[in-house]
Amino acid sequence: MPGWSDLAPSWPAQAGKSRELAFLEAVRSGYYVDPEWYSIPIAAAGHELTIAVGAGPLRVGAPGDSIEAGLAHWGTQKIADALGTVVSTAKIEDSIVAAAMSWGSFADAGQATARQIWTPQTQGAPSSTKNLEQASDWRDARPLDGLSAGRWKTWINDNRLMSPQGLKLGKVSGVNYGFWTMAPAVAPPAPGPRPSMTQPALVRVWQRPGTFHDWWHSDYSQLYRPIYRDGWITGPAFPDGAMVSLAELSEDPELWRLVRHDGPGPMRHPWIPPADDGAGTEPLIVIPIAHQDKAQPWAGRAAAGIVGAGVMAAAVAYEVLR
């Protein structure tokens, strides 16, 4: 498998559709680091949902020679489709951060953290490929172990995308969220952290869900953590437990609260079509399997799924079939 040092010479130097297609083609070709998967519990609406999330951001290249992929909303959605994963929500992201703070690895995205990435060499070019490499190297030099969270932003699903007439950028809008911090919230209009969307007592964010960028914007801080498309649910509606689609939950009139904060809505960008314009190959088929003794198999099709309190910290891995 080629590493990033092999891919980089032919990579588009600047952000845009060409670079998003290059990342997508690399993922579809298998040129990415298989993530380590963790189980995250989310309770709401009288039910509990267990989802599988990557330990950290998606890395393109080979083990030992890769970078965290800085993506636009368009590329994030396309890669999520190709991997059999989904784009996140503010609810899911806050739940991951809460878990990382409890039993994983949390890095406070203080203002200094962001500024240290903006070195004289990269300032003024936050979206260049060179900047993505430097920012990834900066984070690698300050490693986080296991499930990690905090010092980046992600593109998310947001119901405002369903009403493009009310958005400055219309249908090509993207919504980003992140840079979590434990610093106190600051009231507008003063600049500073704001309450997080679903965990304000625990953590704040420098970037609440924003619609300032179109779906081609990317920079050093916009990363994608894979989230498997199905989850294991228990509760009154599923007394025996069941594997359910996060997309179906997201539009359920009651159970949407398990995966989002802003009401029922689609679990993908409503205006980015699921089929692209011919770039790449067929999407990967992924089957998650347990790789720790303390985890029961993650049943993506039938079987029993993951059950029990012990799965909260259980890692899950993908067996990739091409």
C-alpha positions as CSV (number, residue, x, y, z in Angstrom):
1,M,0.0,0.0,0.0
2,P,1.4,3.4,-0.9
3,G,2.1,5.8,2.0
4,W,1.5,9.5,2.1
5,S,5.0,10.2,1.0
6,D,4.2,8.2,-2.2
7,L,0.8,10.0,-2.7
8,A,1.9,13.5,-1.9
9,P,3.9,14.4,-5.0
10,S,0.8,14.0,-7.2
11,W,-1.7,15.5,-4.7
12,P,-3.5,18.8,-5.6
13,A,-1.7,21.6,-3.7
14,Q,-4.8,23.6,-2.9
15,A,-8.3,22.9,-1.6
16,G,-11.1,22.2,-4.1
17,K,-13.0,19.5,-6.0
18,S,-9.8,18.0,-7.4
19,R,-8.3,17.4,-3.9
20,E,-11.6,16.1,-2.6
21,L,-11.7,13.6,-5.4
22,A,-8.1,12.6,-4.7
23,F,-8.9,11.8,-1.1
24,L,-12.0,9.9,-2.2
25,E,-10.1,7.9,-4.7
26,A,-7.4,7.1,-2.2
27,V,-10.0,5.8,0.3
28,R,-11.8,3.8,-2.3
29,S,-8.5,2.3,-3.3
30,G,-7.8,1.2,0.3
31,Y,-5.0,3.8,0.8
32,Y,-6.1,4.6,4.4
33,V,-5.2,3.4,7.9
34,D,-7.8,1.0,9.2
35,P,-9.2,2.8,12.3
36,E,-9.5,1.3,15.7
37,W,-13.1,1.3,16.7
38,Y,-14.7,2.1,20.0
39,S,-18.2,1.6,21.3
40,I,-20.0,4.7,22.6
41,P,-23.3,4.6,24.5
42,I,-25.9,7.3,24.0
43,A,-29.1,7.4,26.1
44,A,-32.2,9.4,25.2
45,A,-36.0,9.0,24.7
46,G,-36.0,6.1,27.1
47,H,-33.6,4.0,25.0
48,E,-29.9,3.4,24.8
49,L,-28.0,3.3,21.6
50,T,-24.4,1.9,21.2
51,I,-22.5,3.2,18.2
52,A,-19.1,2.3,16.8
53,V,-16.8,5.2,16.2
54,G,-13.2,5.5,15.1
55,A,-10.6,6.2,17.7
56,G,-9.6,9.4,15.9
57,P,-9.7,11.2,12.5
58,L,-9.4,9.2,9.3
59,R,-5.8,8.9,8.0
60,V,-4.9,8.6,4.4
61,G,-1.7,6.7,3.4
62,A,-0.3,3.6,5.1
63,P,0.5,2.8,8.8
64,G,3.5,4.8,9.8
65,D,3.3,7.0,6.7
66,S,-0.1,8.9,6.7
67,I,-1.7,12.2,7.5
68,E,-5.1,13.1,9.0
69,A,-7.2,14.0,6.0
70,G,-8.4,17.6,6.0
71,L,-11.7,17.4,4.1
72,A,-14.5,19.6,2.9
73,H,-18.2,18.7,3.7
74,W,-18.5,17.3,0.1
75,G,-15.5,15.0,0.5
76,T,-16.5,14.0,4.0
77,Q,-20.0,12.9,2.8
78,K,-18.6,11.0,-0.2
79,I,-16.0,9.2,1.9
80,A,-18.6,8.3,4.5
81,D,-20.8,6.9,1.8
82,A,-17.9,4.8,0.4
83,L,-16.9,3.4,3.8
84,G,-20.4,2.5,4.9
85,T,-20.2,5.1,7.6
86,V,-22.1,8.4,8.3
87,V,-21.4,12.0,8.7
88,S,-21.7,13.0,12.4
89,T,-24.0,15.3,14.3
90,A,-23.5,17.7,17.2
91,K,-25.2,15.1,19.5
92,I,-22.9,12.3,18.4
93,E,-19.8,14.5,18.6
94,D,-20.6,15.8,22.1
95,S,-21.2,12.2,23.2
96,I,-17.8,11.1,21.8
97,V,-16.1,14.0,23.6
98,A,-17.8,13.1,26.9
99,A,-16.6,9.5,26.5
100,A,-13.1,10.6,25.7
101,M,-13.0,12.9,28.8
102,S,-14.2,10.0,30.9
103,W,-12.1,7.1,29.8
104,G,-10.2,8.1,26.7
105,S,-7.9,11.0,25.7
106,F,-9.1,14.6,25.6
107,A,-7.0,17.5,24.3
108,D,-8.4,20.9,25.2
109,A,-8.6,23.0,22.1
110,G,-7.5,26.2,23.8
111,Q,-6.9,29.2,21.8
112,A,-3.1,28.6,22.1
113,T,-3.6,25.2,20.5
114,A,-5.0,26.7,17.3
115,R,-2.5,29.5,17.2
116,Q,0.5,27.2,17.5
117,I,-0.6,25.5,14.3
118,W,-0.6,28.8,12.6
119,T,3.1,29.1,12.2
120,P,4.7,31.7,9.9
121,Q,5.1,29.0,7.2
122,T,1.4,28.2,7.1
123,Q,-0.3,31.4,8.1
124,G,-2.4,32.8,5.2
125,A,-2.7,29.3,3.6
126,P,-4.8,27.3,6.1
127,S,-6.3,25.1,3.4
128,S,-3.2,24.2,1.4
129,T,-2.1,20.6,1.3
130,K,1.3,21.7,2.8
131,N,-0.7,23.1,5.7
132,L,-2.7,19.9,6.1
133,E,0.6,18.0,6.4
134,Q,2.1,20.4,8.9
135,A,-1.0,20.5,11.1
136,S,-1.2,16.7,11.0
137,D,2.5,16.5,12.0
138,W,1.8,19.0,14.8
139,R,-0.9,16.8,16.2
140,D,1.1,13.6,15.8
141,A,3.9,15.2,17.9
142,R,1.3,15.6,20.7
143,P,-0.3,12.1,20.5
144,L,-3.6,11.1,22.0
145,D,-4.0,7.5,23.1
146,G,-7.1,5.4,22.5
147,L,-10.4,7.2,21.9
148,S,-9.4,10.8,21.3
149,A,-11.3,14.1,21.0
150,G,-11.1,17.8,21.4
151,R,-8.7,19.7,19.1
152,W,-10.3,19.6,15.7
153,K,-13.6,20.4,14.0
154,T,-15.9,18.2,11.9
155,W,-18.7,18.6,9.3
156,I,-22.1,17.6,10.7
157,N,-25.6,17.0,9.7
158,D,-27.9,20.0,10.6
159,N,-31.5,20.6,9.8
160,R,-30.8,24.1,8.5
161,L,-29.5,22.4,5.4
162,M,-33.1,21.4,4.6
163,S,-34.1,25.0,4.2
164,P,-31.4,26.4,1.8
165,Q,-33.4,29.4,1.0
166,G,-32.6,30.7,4.5
167,L,-28.8,30.2,4.1
168,K,-26.4,32.6,2.6
169,L,-24.8,29.9,0.5
170,G,-28.0,28.0,-0.2
171,K,-27.8,24.3,-1.2
172,V,-24.0,24.3,-1.3
173,S,-23.7,25.2,2.4
174,G,-21.7,23.1,4.8
175,V,-22.1,23.0,8.6
176,N,-19.0,22.6,10.9
177,Y,-18.7,22.2,14.6
178,G,-15.9,21.7,17.1
179,F,-12.7,22.8,18.8
180,W,-13.9,21.6,22.3
181,T,-12.6,23.3,25.4
182,M,-13.1,23.3,29.1
183,A,-12.7,27.1,29.2
184,P,-15.7,29.0,30.5
185,A,-18.2,30.2,27.9
186,V,-18.2,33.8,26.8
187,A,-21.3,35.7,26.0
188,P,-21.7,37.3,22.5
189,P,-20.6,39.5,21.0
190,A,-17.2,39.0,22.8
191,P,-15.1,36.4,21.0
192,G,-14.5,33.1,22.9
193,P,-15.9,29.7,23.6
194,R,-19.7,29.1,23.5
195,P,-21.7,26.4,25.2
196,S,-21.6,23.1,23.4
197,M,-24.9,22.0,21.8
198,T,-25.7,19.0,24.1
199,Q,-23.1,19.0,26.9
200,P,-22.8,22.6,27.9
201,A,-22.1,21.8,31.6
202,L,-19.2,19.6,30.6
203,V,-17.5,21.2,27.7
204,R,-17.6,24.3,25.4
205,V,-16.7,24.8,21.8
206,W,-14.9,27.5,19.8
207,Q,-17.1,26.7,16.8
208,R,-20.8,26.1,17.3
209,P,-22.6,24.7,14.2
210,G,-21.8,27.3,11.6
211,T,-22.9,27.8,8.0
212,F,-20.2,30.2,6.9
213,H,-18.5,27.8,4.5
214,D,-19.6,26.1,1.3
215,W,-19.2,22.4,0.9
216,W,-15.8,22.8,-0.9
217,H,-14.2,24.6,2.0
218,S,-11.5,22.7,3.9
219,D,-8.6,23.6,6.2
220,Y,-6.1,22.1,8.7
221,S,-8.8,21.7,11.4
222,Q,-11.7,20.0,9.4
223,L,-11.2,16.3,10.0
224,Y,-13.5,13.2,9.7
225,R,-13.9,10.5,12.3
226,P,-15.6,7.4,10.8
227,I,-18.9,6.5,12.5
228,Y,-20.5,3.2,11.5
229,R,-23.9,3.5,9.9
230,D,-25.7,1.0,12.2
231,G,-26.0,0.9,16.0
232,W,-27.4,-1.5,18.7
233,I,-30.5,-0.2,20.4
234,T,-32.3,-1.3,23.5
235,G,-35.5,0.1,25.1
236,P,-39.3,-0.1,25.1
237,A,-39.5,-0.2,21.3
238,F,-36.7,-2.8,21.1
239,P,-37.1,-5.0,24.2
240,D,-34.8,-7.7,22.8
241,G,-32.4,-5.2,21.3
242,A,-31.8,-4.7,17.6
243,M,-29.3,-3.5,15.1
244,V,-30.7,-0.3,13.5
245,S,-29.7,2.2,10.9
246,L,-28.6,5.5,12.3
247,A,-30.3,7.1,9.3
248,E,-33.6,5.6,10.3
249,L,-33.2,6.7,13.9
250,S,-32.3,10.2,12.7
251,E,-35.8,10.6,11.1
252,D,-37.8,8.8,13.7
253,P,-40.4,11.1,15.3
254,E,-39.2,10.2,18.8
255,L,-35.9,8.3,18.6
256,W,-34.1,11.1,16.7
257,R,-33.0,12.4,20.1
258,L,-30.5,9.5,20.3
259,V,-28.5,10.9,17.4
260,R,-29.2,14.6,17.0
261,H,-30.3,17.8,18.9
262,D,-32.2,19.7,16.3
263,G,-35.2,17.5,15.5
264,P,-35.8,14.6,13.1
265,G,-33.9,15.0,9.8
266,P,-31.7,13.1,7.3
267,M,-28.4,11.6,8.4
268,R,-26.5,13.0,5.3
269,H,-26.2,16.2,3.5
270,P,-29.5,16.6,1.6
271,W,-28.1,18.1,-1.5
272,I,-24.9,16.0,-2.1
273,P,-26.1,13.1,-4.2
274,P,-25.0,9.6,-3.0
275,A,-23.6,8.7,-6.4
276,D,-20.7,10.7,-7.7
277,D,-19.7,11.6,-11.2
278,G,-17.8,8.5,-12.0
279,A,-14.6,9.0,-9.9
280,G,-13.2,6.1,-8.0
281,T,-14.4,2.5,-7.9
282,E,-17.3,0.8,-6.3
283,P,-17.8,1.6,-2.6
284,L,-16.1,-0.6,0.0
285,I,-18.1,-3.3,1.7
286,V,-17.3,-3.3,5.4
287,I,-18.2,-5.8,8.1
288,P,-17.3,-4.8,11.7
289,I,-15.8,-7.5,13.9
290,A,-14.7,-7.6,17.5
291,H,-10.9,-7.8,18.2
292,Q,-10.9,-7.7,22.0
293,D,-12.0,-10.6,24.2
294,K,-14.2,-8.3,26.3
295,A,-16.3,-7.3,23.3
296,Q,-19.0,-9.5,21.8
297,P,-19.2,-9.5,18.0
298,W,-20.7,-6.3,16.4
299,A,-23.4,-7.9,14.3
300,G,-23.9,-5.8,11.2
301,R,-26.5,-8.1,9.7
302,A,-28.2,-10.2,12.3
303,A,-27.0,-12.1,15.4
304,A,-27.0,-10.6,18.9
305,G,-25.1,-7.4,18.5
306,I,-23.2,-5.7,21.3
307,V,-24.8,-6.0,24.7
308,G,-23.8,-5.1,28.2
309,A,-22.0,-2.3,30.1
310,G,-18.5,-3.7,29.3
311,V,-18.8,-2.6,25.6
312,M,-18.4,1.0,26.4
313,A,-14.7,0.8,26.2
314,A,-14.5,-2.2,23.9
315,A,-12.6,-1.6,20.6
316,V,-14.2,-2.8,17.4
317,A,-12.4,-3.2,14.0
318,Y,-13.5,-3.5,10.4
319,E,-12.7,-6.5,8.2
320,V,-12.6,-4.9,4.8
321,L,-13.8,-6.8,1.8
322,R,-13.0,-5.4,-1.6
